[in-house]
Amino acid sequence: MSCLVEFAMFPTDKGESVSKYVSRIIKMFEKSGLNYQLTPMGTIFEVDTIEKVTDVINRAYKELESDCNRVYTTIKMDIRKNKNNRMKKKIESVMKNIKE
């Protein structure tokens, strides 16, 4: 199974710029060894179970909970059985079609 997830998480009580808080979540990704892709509007990652998705989201929140009183989160998921490595394969498929 492939759970392809795009999410954004940031505090809403820390002013206009929150990159120092988002960077704490990205450091968590780097330490965990998860395959992820940072985008200007969020982070994309892929795991093989829903339980792992919720674990990652929970760990991301734990990076902020100690000093953030309000945290905003958006989560989009594309769950597909019998597939994997879709972060890479979906982009390759689009690029292939562009060249045709």
GINOR-V9425 format. One record per pair of residues at least 6 apart in sequence whose C-alpha atoms are under 8 Angstrom apart, sorted by sequence separation. I is the first residue (numbers start at 1). J is the second residue. D is the distance in Angstrom with one decimal. If there is no record, write none. Layout:
((I | J | D) (I | J | D))
//
This chain:
((29 | 35 | 7.9) (37 | 43 | 5.7) (38 | 44 | 6.4) (47 | 53 | 6.7) (11 | 18 | 7.0) (29 | 36 | 7.2) (36 | 43 | 6.8) (37 | 44 | 5.1) (64 | 71 | 7.8) (10 | 18 | 6.7) (36 | 44 | 5.5) (37 | 45 | 6.4) (36 | 45 | 4.3) (11 | 21 | 7.4) (35 | 45 | 5.9) (36 | 46 | 7.1) (61 | 71 | 8.0) (10 | 21 | 6.7) (34 | 45 | 7.3) (35 | 46 | 6.6) (10 | 22 | 6.1) (26 | 38 | 8.0) (34 | 46 | 7.9) (9 | 22 | 7.1) (28 | 59 | 7.9) (28 | 60 | 7.2) (8 | 41 | 7.0) (9 | 42 | 7.6) (8 | 42 | 4.4) (7 | 42 | 5.5) (8 | 43 | 6.2) (25 | 60 | 5.4) (28 | 63 | 7.9) (6 | 42 | 6.7) (7 | 43 | 5.5) (48 | 84 | 7.7) (6 | 43 | 5.6) (7 | 44 | 6.5) (6 | 44 | 4.3) (25 | 63 | 6.2) (5 | 44 | 5.5) (6 | 45 | 6.6) (24 | 63 | 6.4) (46 | 85 | 7.6) (4 | 44 | 7.3) (5 | 45 | 5.4) (24 | 64 | 7.9) (46 | 86 | 7.7) (4 | 45 | 6.0) (5 | 46 | 6.0) (46 | 87 | 6.9) (4 | 46 | 4.5) (45 | 87 | 7.6) (3 | 46 | 5.5) (4 | 47 | 6.8) (21 | 64 | 7.0) (2 | 46 | 6.7) (3 | 47 | 5.3) (2 | 47 | 6.1) (3 | 48 | 5.6) (2 | 48 | 4.8) (3 | 49 | 6.3) (1 | 48 | 5.2) (2 | 49 | 7.1) (3 | 50 | 6.8) (1 | 49 | 6.7) (5 | 53 | 7.6) (3 | 53 | 7.4) (9 | 60 | 7.8) (9 | 61 | 7.7) (11 | 64 | 7.5) (14 | 68 | 7.5) (13 | 68 | 6.8) (13 | 69 | 6.7) (11 | 68 | 6.0) (13 | 70 | 5.9) (11 | 69 | 7.5) (12 | 70 | 5.7) (13 | 71 | 7.8) (11 | 70 | 5.6) (12 | 71 | 5.8) (11 | 71 | 4.2) (12 | 72 | 6.5) (10 | 71 | 5.5) (11 | 72 | 6.0) (9 | 71 | 6.8) (10 | 72 | 5.5) (9 | 72 | 5.6) (10 | 73 | 6.8) (8 | 72 | 7.9) (9 | 73 | 4.4) (8 | 73 | 5.5) (9 | 74 | 6.7) (7 | 73 | 7.0) (8 | 74 | 5.3) (7 | 74 | 5.3) (8 | 75 | 6.8) (7 | 75 | 4.4) (6 | 75 | 5.9) (7 | 76 | 6.2) (5 | 75 | 7.0) (6 | 76 | 5.2) (5 | 76 | 5.7) (6 | 77 | 6.5) (5 | 77 | 4.5) (4 | 77 | 5.6) (5 | 78 | 6.5) (3 | 77 | 6.5) (4 | 78 | 5.1) (3 | 78 | 5.8) (4 | 79 | 6.3) (2 | 78 | 7.9) (3 | 79 | 4.5) (2 | 79 | 5.7) (3 | 80 | 6.6) (1 | 79 | 7.2) (2 | 80 | 5.3) (1 | 80 | 5.7) (2 | 81 | 6.3) (1 | 81 | 4.2) (2 | 82 | 7.4) (1 | 82 | 5.2) (2 | 83 | 5.7) (1 | 83 | 5.6) (2 | 84 | 5.1) (4 | 86 | 7.3) (1 | 84 | 6.5) (2 | 85 | 7.5) (4 | 87 | 7.2) (2 | 86 | 7.3))
//
